[in-house]
C-alpha cells in the first residue's frame, strides 16, 4: 500500500495554480509537486491511499482512496488497464497505471475544493484517461489517442475534453468534418447542461 499525506491550500486559486498542467509532467514530478504542497499549505489535509490489485480480466488494477480529516472518505475508486503477461508477475502493467492514477487524484482533489473540473466530466476515471490520451496526441499517435478518448467516453459520454479532442483528430487527421462538427455540438451541449445544473 502507498500512502501520501498532503495538506491543501485554503485558497482555491493557489491550489489551482499549483495543480495546473500536472498531467503534462511525469508521475514522479506529480508526486513531488503534491508533496511539496505540504510545506506551503495547512488548512485542509487529504490522505491519498493506493493499493495494487491482483491482475484480472480487466488487466492490472490499482485501488485509490482520498480521505479528508474533516469529511472522512472523499472519493475512492479502482483503475484497470493493460494486458496481463502470462505469469502475471511482471510489474509493467502497473507502471502504465501511474499516469491514470495521478490524474484521478488531480481530479478528485480539485472536486473536493469545488473546482470547475466537474464541468468537464463527472468521472475521475474518465478524466484519468484524458491525461493519457493527451500524451499520445502530443506524440502524434492519433489512433492511440482516439482509442483512449473513446474509452473515456464509454465511462462518461459527455466528457467535454474527450469530445473536443476527438473532433480535432477526426477533422485534422481523417478529414471527417461532419463528425467533428457533431462532436463539438455534443461537447457544447454537455458543457452548457453542466453549467446550468450548477447555477
C-alpha positions, 0 to 999 in steps of 0.5 A: 500500500502507498500512502501520501499525506498532503495538506491543501491550500485554503485558497482555491486559486493557489491550489489551482495554480499549483495543480495546473498542467500536472498531467503534462509532467511525469508521475514522479514530478506529480508526486513531488509537486503534491508533496511539496504542497505540504510545506506551503499549505495547512488548512485542509489535509487529504490522505491519498491511499493506493493499493495494487490489485491482483491482475484480472480480466480487466488487466492490472488494477490499482485501488485509490482512496482520498480521505479528508480529516474533516469529511472522512472518505472523499472519493475512492475508486479502482483503475484497470488497464493493460494486458496481463503477461502470462505469469502475471508477475511482471510489474509493467502493467502497473507502471502504465497505471501511474499516469491514470492514477495521478490524474484521478487524484488531480481530479478528485482533489480539485472536486473536493475544493469545488473546482470547475473540473466537474464541468468537464466530466463527472468521472475521475476515471474518465478524466484519468484517461484524458491525461493519457490520451493527451500524451499520445496526441502530443506524440502524434499517435492519433489512433492511440489517442482516439482509442483512449478518448473513446474509452473515456467516453464509454465511462462518461459520454459527455466528457467535454475534453474527450469530445473536443479532442476527438473532433480535432483528430477526426477533422485534422487527421481523417478529414471527417468534418461532419463528425467533428462538427457533431462532436463539438455540438455534443461537447457544447451541449454537455458543457452548457447542461453542466453549467446550468445544473450548477447555477 
